[in-house]
Amino acid sequence: MDELFDELNKISLTKADQSLAKMTTLQIGGKAAYTVYPETDVALDMIIRLLKEKNVPYKVIGKGSDLLCSDHDFNGAVIKLDRYFNDVIINDDVITAQAGESIIALAIEAAKHGLSGLEFAAGIPATVGGTVYMNAGAYKSCMADIIKEVFVYRDGKLEWIPAKECGFSYRTSIFQKHQDWIILAVRLQMQPKEPEEIQALIENRRMRRMASQPLNQPSCGSVFRNPEGMNAWELIEGIGYRGHRHGGAEVSSKHCNFIVNADHATADEYIALVEEIQQKVKEKYGVELKTEMEKFNW
Ligand SMILES: Cc1cc2nc3c(=O)[nH]c(=O)nc-3n(C[C@H](O)[C@H](O)[C@H](O)COP(=O)(O)OP(=O)(O)OC[C@H]3O[C@@H](n4cnc5c(N)ncnc54)[C@H](O)[C@@H]3O)c2cc1C
C-alpha cells in the first residue's frame, strides 16, 4: 500500500482500488484509487486538507444514483458519507438529517413521526446530500420545497446556508457551481399529518414507480432533463428509440427516459447511445436534450 493510503487510513477507514461500478446504481465505471469513509466533520476536514496538500483530486459521492462514470480508473479519492454521516434529529416538525443518510429511510422515518413533505422522495435511491445537490424531485415536489437550510463545509469552514441562498430551481442548486463545497446536513421544514395518510401516499407513489420504471435493471434514473413544457420521454418515443440498443446499453421499453445497463454496458456504449438520442431529437424536433445524470472521470 502507498504512503497516501496509510495517511488517509490513519484519519478514517480507507479502501484501495474499489470499483466505481459497485458504487453506482448504473454499475459502470473503473476503479477509484482510494475510497474514504470519514466519521466526523474534523476527519473530513483533515482528509480534504491532506488531499489538497498532495494535489490529489477527490469527489464526494452519495449512492452514485446519478452518475455515469467512465471505464478509466480514477487516480484520486472518492469520499463517501453514507457510512457514518447518517444521524437524524427530529424536533417537532423540523428534521435535521446528515448528508449520508438514505433519503428513502428518512422519508419512512418522517412518515412514522407523522411528518409530511418527503413522500415524493421515498423511491429515490439516493443520499440526503445527493438530493440537495440535485434538488431532486418527483410528482411536482422537490427538495427545495422543504429545505430550510443546508450545513456546508466550504473553504475550510462549517456554515449553515439558508435555502434562499442555495440557488434552487429545476434539478439545480448552487452546489453544482461549487464542486469543492461539501453538504454535511440539511434542515427540513415538514408538515404534521396522520402517519397512515403519509404512508398511503408513499405506497401509491411506490406502485406508480414500479409500474412505470425499470427498477429491476441498473440505471441512473432519468437520463435527460425535461425541456421547458415537454417530456423528454415523449421526444425519445417520437424518434422511435423505445427499446433501442447500443452494445449493452438500452433505452428501457418501460420508460424511454431511462437508459439501462442491460448487459455489461461499457461507458462508451452508454454515452454513444445518449449522444445518438440527442442528435436524433435535435434533427426531428429542434430541441437540445440536456442530461440530468452527471458524467464523472471522463
Ligand atoms: C431508479 C432511480 C430513480 C430515480 N428517481 C429520481 C427521481 O424521482 N427524482 C430525481 O430527482 N432523481 C431521481 N434519480 C436520480 C438520483 O437518484 C438523484 O439525482 C439523486 O439526487 C442523486 O443522489 P446520490 O446520493 O445518489 O448522489 P450521487 O449520484 O452519488 O452524486 C450526484 C452528485 O451529487 C454530488 N454530491 C453527492 N453528495 C454530496 C455531498 N454530500 N456534498 C456535495 N456534493 C454531493 C456528487 O458529487 C455528484 O456530483 C433516480 C435514480 C435512480 C437510479
The ligand as a Tripos MOL2 file, in Angstrom:
@<TRIPOS>MOLECULE
LIG
   53    58     1     0     0
SMALL
NO_CHARGES

@<TRIPOS>ATOM
      1 C1        -34.1360    4.1590  -10.0490 C.3       1 LIG1
      2 C2        -33.8240    5.6190   -9.9190 C.ar      1 LIG1
      3 C3        -34.8490    6.5270   -9.7260 C.ar      1 LIG1
      4 C4        -34.5750    7.8860   -9.6130 C.ar      1 LIG1
      5 N1        -35.6160    8.7420   -9.4170 N.ar      1 LIG1
      6 C5        -35.3590   10.0670   -9.3050 C.ar      1 LIG1
      7 C6        -36.4430   10.9810   -9.0840 C.ar      1 LIG1
      8 O1        -37.6070   10.6120   -8.9850 O.2       1 LIG1
      9 N2        -36.1340   12.3010   -8.9780 N.ar      1 LIG1
     10 C7        -34.8390   12.7600   -9.0850 C.ar      1 LIG1
     11 O2        -34.6300   13.9780   -8.9740 O.2       1 LIG1
     12 N3        -33.8120   11.9100   -9.2760 N.ar      1 LIG1
     13 C8        -34.0330   10.5870   -9.3950 C.ar      1 LIG1
     14 N4        -32.9860    9.7180   -9.6020 N.ar      1 LIG1
     15 C9        -31.6130   10.2570   -9.7780 C.3       1 LIG1
     16 C10       -30.7750   10.3370   -8.4670 C.3       1 LIG1
     17 O3        -31.2530    9.4370   -7.5210 O.3       1 LIG1
     18 C11       -30.8080   11.7570   -7.8910 C.3       1 LIG1
     19 O4        -30.2060   12.6670   -8.7880 O.3       1 LIG1
     20 C12       -30.1010   11.8680   -6.5270 C.3       1 LIG1
     21 O5        -30.2710   13.1800   -6.0750 O.3       1 LIG1
     22 C13       -28.6180   11.5100   -6.5410 C.3       1 LIG1
     23 O6        -28.2140   11.3000   -5.1960 O.3       1 LIG1
     24 P1        -26.9420   10.4290   -4.8040 P.3       1 LIG1
     25 O7        -26.8110   10.4590   -3.3320 O.co2     1 LIG1
     26 O8        -27.0020    9.0730   -5.4120 O.co2     1 LIG1
     27 O9        -25.7990   11.2960   -5.4730 O.3       1 LIG1
     28 P2        -24.6240   10.8080   -6.4250 P.3       1 LIG1
     29 O10       -25.1880   10.2350   -7.6780 O.co2     1 LIG1
     30 O11       -23.6630    9.9770   -5.6550 O.co2     1 LIG1
     31 O12       -23.9240   12.2010   -6.7750 O.3       1 LIG1
     32 C14       -24.5830   13.1190   -7.6050 C.3       1 LIG1
     33 C15       -23.8670   14.4760   -7.4770 C.3       1 LIG1
     34 O13       -24.0910   14.9680   -6.1580 O.3       1 LIG1
     35 C16       -22.8530   15.3020   -5.5630 C.3       1 LIG1
     36 N5        -22.9510   15.0310   -4.1310 N.ar      1 LIG1
     37 C17       -23.4710   13.9300   -3.5390 C.ar      1 LIG1
     38 N6        -23.4130   14.0620   -2.1960 N.ar      1 LIG1
     39 C18       -22.8430   15.2680   -1.9450 C.ar      1 LIG1
     40 C19       -22.4980   15.9680   -0.7570 C.ar      1 LIG1
     41 N7        -22.7120   15.4590    0.4510 N.pl3     1 LIG1
     42 N8        -21.9130   17.1920   -0.8850 N.ar      1 LIG1
     43 C20       -21.6780   17.7270   -2.1070 C.ar      1 LIG1
     44 N9        -21.9770   17.1010   -3.2640 N.ar      1 LIG1
     45 C21       -22.5490   15.8820   -3.1870 C.ar      1 LIG1
     46 C22       -21.8160   14.3830   -6.2270 C.3       1 LIG1
     47 O14       -20.5170   14.9120   -6.1430 O.3       1 LIG1
     48 C23       -22.3470   14.3690   -7.6420 C.3       1 LIG1
     49 O15       -21.8770   15.4950   -8.3270 O.3       1 LIG1
     50 C24       -33.2340    8.3490   -9.7010 C.ar      1 LIG1
     51 C25       -32.1950    7.4330   -9.8790 C.ar      1 LIG1
     52 C26       -32.4770    6.0790   -9.9830 C.ar      1 LIG1
     53 C27       -31.3480    5.1170  -10.1790 C.3       1 LIG1
@<TRIPOS>BOND
     1     1     2 1
     2     2     3 ar
     3     2    52 ar
     4     3     4 ar
     5     4     5 ar
     6     4    50 ar
     7     5     6 ar
     8     6     7 ar
     9     6    13 1
    10     7     8 2
    11     7     9 ar
    12     9    10 ar
    13    10    11 2
    14    10    12 ar
    15    12    13 ar
    16    13    14 ar
    17    14    15 1
    18    14    50 ar
    19    15    16 1
    20    16    17 1
    21    16    18 1
    22    18    19 1
    23    18    20 1
    24    20    21 1
    25    20    22 1
    26    22    23 1
    27    23    24 1
    28    24    25 2
    29    24    26 1
    30    24    27 1
    31    27    28 1
    32    28    29 2
    33    28    30 1
    34    28    31 1
    35    31    32 1
    36    32    33 1
    37    33    34 1
    38    33    48 1
    39    34    35 1
    40    35    36 1
    41    35    46 1
    42    36    37 ar
    43    36    45 ar
    44    37    38 ar
    45    38    39 ar
    46    39    40 ar
    47    39    45 ar
    48    40    41 1
    49    40    42 ar
    50    42    43 ar
    51    43    44 ar
    52    44    45 ar
    53    46    47 1
    54    46    48 1
    55    48    49 1
    56    50    51 ar
    57    51    52 ar
    58    52    53 1
@<TRIPOS>SUBSTRUCTURE
     1 LIG1         1 GROUP 0 **** ****
